[in-house]
């Protein structure tokens, strides 16, 4: 399923969760992570949206980075979640689930009263 | 999707350099160390993205330098003073007064020349200007300290640098 998120505020809240979630599956460098997000369904996500989030998560200590030499270019910076990042992911997911449940409940009530 | 930074054409290097230079201006509030780290990461990431498509598309995908910088700065817990802007605005203020002062001095000398007088005294924002004319020399002597001009330049520097950001307890809201 490919979706376009047109509300930047909505994306701003969700993107750190998605980044932390994907990087728990496998570490990635910046551009690779963008392509993984696109393949996961965020078709229109831009590099200019993802890179600042990566930078912020690293600064906050949620991500750790290591440089891996590349034979064809400069060393790449691979990101992976730290323990604090994993905890942040779980607490954010819990909050997201609860919020999602409320949204679903309200929408179900709306459907029933139609 | 392997980045081949060494295979980037000269034109693409130029495009990337221009973009990063423009971005650096807008990233000024981040502070030197963090700004350099962001620019270094972006430089390498652009090489990766360009290898997958092309440099023009890779740069376009980042958005305008200003909007991209805003995304980086929005997440900072506290934006620091903008020393770079402060220095530029203070320099412009200094150049402005220098220009006015030179115009004022030129006016005095012109008046001396046309009136036939040998000397004249004037005041320019607290500066005492003594214009003189002899058979062999024509000039203006400056005396007194220009406190008012210095105050204006300092004010320009404070406003340009957003120096109030150094006040403790001032905290930006973090997002993401």
Interface residues (C-beta under 8 A of the other chain):
Chain A: X12 X13 X15 X16 X29 X30 X31 X32 X34 X35 X46 X47 X48 X49 X51 X52 X53 X55 X56 X57 X59 X70 X72 X73 X74 X75 X76 X77
Chain B: X1 X2 X3 X4 X5 X6 X7 X34 X37 X38 X41 X42 X44 X45 X47 X48 X49 X51 X52 X58 X61 X62 X63 X67 X68 X71 X72 X74 X75 X175 X176
